[in-house]
């Protein structure tokens, strides 16, 4: 919802650059208040930059490029497949956590909920503009791998990890904004600026604090499953705050997505 308000007067690259810059500033203030310091060793900062590629600018560039040729509904469905990629990467390669039939069933049911929310008609163009659709799937795979790669930072406070990742993203995205959008020529509205500041503070800084903590508690697949809840919550906010239409199919989709997330995250019974 805040992105929709922001892009009314701020181009996407500049919006994202401002978003991560605000998040980095907020997280630096939190670190200062907590008495933490940023790492000074090169390997940790290299990992921060790699994580920011998976978590933000790499995935976002692929998604933005693909969305030029793919309708938004289908793009949303394709971009919501990250839990399935986490399952496949965990099952076939990393094997860092137990992957059960219940969890993969939850991933598939959650994706079905997204399709219901967006509308089954969104799948009609599947198979057209294949390269663009593969780019969007690649962005979802990067999101999925980000949830796995995030385990490398378990020894660091989640605040420090989130700040390091956002600082790394800022170092990439601000130069990109200067080259692509020439922000000094823009005239953003107060509403757009307020939306981006809110997004950077709550939808990015606070969200990343939760994200890196959840990777160490729920695991990679459980954390990635938030992509299903994000769409349902976004739809409900649009209905409540922006006056968008509600339908029974959308309601069924939200319930289905929640069921999928529950199946992924319900703890197994102890023997």
C-alpha positions as CSV (number, residue, x, y, z in Angstrom):
1,X,0.0,0.0,0.0
2,X,2.8,2.4,0.9
3,X,4.7,1.5,-2.3
4,X,1.6,2.4,-4.3
5,X,1.4,5.8,-2.7
6,X,5.2,6.4,-3.0
7,X,5.5,5.6,-6.8
8,X,2.9,8.2,-7.6
9,X,5.6,10.8,-7.6
10,X,8.9,8.9,-7.0
11,X,10.4,6.5,-9.6
12,X,11.0,2.9,-8.4
13,X,14.8,3.0,-8.2
14,X,14.8,6.2,-6.2
15,X,11.9,4.9,-4.0
16,X,13.9,1.8,-3.1
17,X,17.1,3.8,-2.6
18,X,15.3,6.1,-0.2
19,X,13.6,3.2,1.5
20,X,16.8,1.3,2.3
21,X,18.6,4.6,3.3
22,X,15.8,5.3,5.9
23,X,16.0,1.7,7.1
24,X,19.8,1.9,7.5
25,X,19.6,5.2,9.4
26,X,16.9,3.8,11.7
27,X,18.8,0.6,12.4
28,X,22.0,2.6,13.1
29,X,20.2,4.6,15.7
30,X,18.9,1.3,17.2
31,X,22.4,-0.1,17.3
32,X,23.7,3.1,19.0
33,X,21.0,2.9,21.6
34,X,21.7,-0.8,22.3
35,X,25.4,-0.2,22.6
36,X,26.4,-2.4,19.7
37,X,29.0,-1.7,17.0
38,X,29.1,-2.7,13.4
39,X,31.7,-5.4,12.5
40,X,35.0,-4.1,11.0
41,X,36.2,-7.3,9.3
42,X,36.1,-7.7,5.5
43,X,34.5,-11.2,5.4
44,X,31.5,-10.1,7.4
45,X,30.9,-7.1,5.2
46,X,31.3,-9.3,2.1
47,X,28.5,-11.6,3.5
48,X,26.4,-8.5,4.2
49,X,26.8,-7.4,0.5
50,X,25.9,-10.9,-0.7
51,X,22.9,-11.1,1.6
52,X,21.7,-7.6,0.4
53,X,22.0,-8.9,-3.2
54,X,19.7,-11.9,-2.3
55,X,17.4,-10.0,0.0
56,X,17.0,-6.7,-1.8
57,X,18.7,-5.1,-4.9
58,X,19.5,-8.3,-6.9
59,X,16.0,-9.7,-6.5
60,X,14.4,-6.3,-6.9
61,X,16.2,-5.7,-10.2
62,X,15.1,-9.0,-11.7
63,X,11.5,-8.5,-10.5
64,X,11.3,-4.9,-11.9
65,X,12.7,-6.0,-15.2
66,X,10.3,-8.9,-15.5
67,X,7.3,-6.8,-14.5
68,X,7.8,-4.7,-17.6
69,X,6.6,-7.7,-19.7
70,X,4.5,-9.7,-17.3
71,X,1.1,-8.7,-15.9
72,X,1.1,-7.7,-12.2
73,X,-1.2,-10.6,-11.2
74,X,1.0,-13.3,-12.7
75,X,4.1,-11.5,-11.5
76,X,2.7,-11.6,-7.9
77,X,2.0,-15.4,-8.2
78,X,5.5,-16.1,-9.6
79,X,7.2,-13.9,-7.0
80,X,5.3,-15.8,-4.2
81,X,7.0,-19.1,-4.9
82,X,10.0,-18.4,-2.6
83,X,8.9,-21.0,0.0
84,X,8.9,-23.7,-2.6
85,X,12.4,-22.7,-3.7
86,X,13.5,-22.9,0.0
87,X,12.0,-26.4,0.2
88,X,13.9,-27.5,-3.0
89,X,17.2,-25.9,-2.0
90,X,17.0,-27.4,1.5
91,X,15.9,-30.8,0.3
92,X,18.4,-31.1,-2.6
93,X,21.4,-29.1,-1.5
94,X,21.8,-27.6,2.0
95,X,19.8,-30.1,4.2
96,X,20.1,-27.7,7.1
97,X,16.6,-28.4,8.5
98,X,14.1,-31.2,8.4
99,X,11.7,-30.9,5.4
100,X,8.5,-32.8,5.9
101,X,5.6,-33.6,3.6
102,X,3.4,-31.4,5.8
103,X,5.7,-28.4,5.1
104,X,5.8,-28.8,1.3
105,X,2.0,-29.3,1.4
106,X,1.8,-26.0,3.3
107,X,4.0,-24.3,0.7
108,X,1.7,-25.5,-2.2
109,X,-1.5,-24.7,-0.3
110,X,-0.2,-21.2,0.5
111,X,0.6,-20.7,-3.2
112,X,-2.9,-21.8,-4.1
113,X,-4.2,-19.1,-1.7
114,X,-2.2,-16.5,-3.5
115,X,-3.7,-17.6,-6.8
116,X,-7.2,-17.3,-5.4
117,X,-6.4,-13.8,-4.1
118,X,-5.0,-12.6,-7.3
119,X,-7.5,-14.5,-9.5
120,X,-7.1,-17.7,-11.5
121,X,-7.3,-15.6,-14.7
122,X,-3.8,-14.3,-13.9
123,X,-2.4,-17.7,-14.9
124,X,-3.7,-17.4,-18.5
125,X,-0.5,-15.8,-19.8
126,X,1.7,-18.4,-18.1
127,X,4.2,-19.6,-20.7
128,X,4.2,-16.4,-22.7
129,X,7.1,-13.9,-22.3
130,X,9.1,-16.9,-20.9
131,X,12.4,-15.0,-20.3
132,X,10.6,-12.3,-18.2
133,X,8.7,-14.9,-16.2
134,X,11.9,-16.8,-15.6
135,X,13.4,-13.5,-14.3
136,X,10.6,-13.2,-11.8
137,X,11.0,-16.8,-10.7
138,X,14.8,-16.1,-10.3
139,X,14.0,-13.2,-8.0
140,X,11.8,-15.5,-5.9
141,X,14.7,-18.0,-5.8
142,X,17.0,-15.3,-4.6
143,X,14.5,-14.4,-1.8
144,X,14.4,-18.1,-1.0
145,X,18.1,-18.5,-0.8
146,X,18.3,-15.3,1.3
147,X,16.4,-17.1,4.0
148,X,18.9,-19.9,3.9
149,X,22.0,-17.7,3.6
150,X,20.8,-15.6,6.6
151,X,21.7,-18.4,8.9
152,X,25.4,-17.3,8.5
153,X,24.6,-14.3,10.8
154,X,23.3,-16.3,13.8
155,X,26.3,-15.1,16.0
156,X,25.4,-11.5,15.4
157,X,22.6,-9.5,17.0
158,X,19.7,-9.3,14.5
159,X,20.0,-5.5,14.7
160,X,23.6,-5.5,13.6
161,X,22.8,-7.9,10.7
162,X,19.8,-5.9,9.5
163,X,21.9,-2.7,9.6
164,X,24.8,-4.2,7.7
165,X,22.6,-5.6,5.0
166,X,20.7,-2.3,4.6
167,X,23.9,-0.2,4.5
168,X,25.2,-2.5,1.8
169,X,22.0,-2.1,-0.2
170,X,22.2,1.6,0.2
171,X,25.8,1.7,-1.2
172,X,24.5,0.1,-4.4
173,X,21.1,1.7,-4.8
174,X,22.0,5.4,-4.2
175,X,24.5,5.5,-7.1
176,X,21.9,3.6,-9.2
177,X,19.3,6.2,-8.4
178,X,21.6,9.1,-9.2
179,X,22.4,7.5,-12.6
180,X,18.9,6.3,-13.6
181,X,16.4,8.8,-12.1
182,X,18.5,12.0,-11.5
183,X,16.5,12.6,-8.3
184,X,17.4,16.3,-8.2
185,X,15.0,16.7,-11.1
186,X,12.1,15.1,-9.2
187,X,9.2,16.8,-7.3
188,X,8.0,14.2,-4.9
189,X,4.8,14.9,-2.9
190,X,4.7,15.0,0.8
191,X,2.4,12.0,0.8
192,X,4.9,10.0,-1.3
193,X,7.8,11.0,1.0
194,X,5.8,10.2,4.1
195,X,4.9,6.8,2.6
196,X,8.5,5.9,1.8
197,X,9.7,7.0,5.3
198,X,7.0,4.9,6.9
199,X,7.9,2.0,4.6
200,X,11.6,2.3,5.4
201,X,11.0,2.5,9.1
202,X,8.4,-0.2,9.7
203,X,8.2,-2.2,6.4
204,X,12.0,-2.5,6.1
205,X,13.9,-1.7,9.3
206,X,11.5,-3.4,11.8
207,X,10.7,-6.1,9.3
208,X,14.4,-7.1,8.9
209,X,14.8,-7.2,12.7
210,X,12.0,-9.8,12.8
211,X,13.3,-11.5,9.6
212,X,16.7,-12.3,10.9
213,X,15.4,-13.3,14.3
214,X,12.9,-15.7,12.7
215,X,15.5,-17.3,10.6
216,X,17.1,-18.6,13.8
217,X,13.8,-19.6,15.4
218,X,11.3,-20.7,12.7
219,X,13.9,-21.7,10.2
220,X,14.3,-20.8,6.5
221,X,11.0,-22.3,5.2
222,X,9.0,-20.8,8.0
223,X,10.5,-17.4,7.5
224,X,10.0,-17.5,3.7
225,X,6.3,-18.4,4.3
226,X,5.7,-14.8,5.2
227,X,5.4,-14.1,1.5
228,X,1.9,-15.7,1.6
229,X,0.7,-13.6,4.6
230,X,2.1,-10.4,3.0
231,X,-0.3,-10.7,0.1
232,X,-3.3,-11.4,2.3
233,X,-2.5,-8.6,4.6
234,X,-2.0,-6.2,1.7
235,X,-5.3,-7.1,0.2
236,X,-7.1,-6.6,3.6
237,X,-5.4,-3.2,4.1
238,X,-6.5,-2.2,0.6
239,X,-10.1,-3.1,1.5
240,X,-10.1,-1.4,4.9
241,X,-8.1,1.8,4.1
242,X,-8.4,2.3,0.3
243,X,-12.0,1.2,-0.3
244,X,-11.1,-1.7,-2.6
245,X,-13.7,-4.4,-3.3
246,X,-14.0,-7.6,-1.2
247,X,-15.1,-10.9,-2.7
248,X,-15.7,-14.3,-1.3
249,X,-13.0,-15.8,-3.5
250,X,-10.5,-13.3,-2.1
251,X,-11.6,-14.2,1.4
252,X,-11.2,-17.9,0.6
253,X,-7.7,-17.1,-0.8
254,X,-6.7,-15.4,2.4
255,X,-7.9,-18.3,4.6
256,X,-6.1,-20.8,2.3
257,X,-2.9,-18.8,2.5
258,X,-3.1,-18.7,6.3
259,X,-3.7,-22.5,6.3
260,X,-0.6,-23.0,4.2
261,X,1.5,-20.9,6.6
262,X,0.1,-22.7,9.6
263,X,1.0,-26.1,8.1
264,X,4.6,-24.9,7.5
265,X,5.1,-23.5,11.0
266,X,3.1,-25.7,13.4
267,X,5.8,-27.5,15.5
268,X,6.0,-31.3,15.1
269,X,4.8,-33.2,18.1
270,X,7.6,-34.4,20.4
271,X,7.9,-38.1,20.8
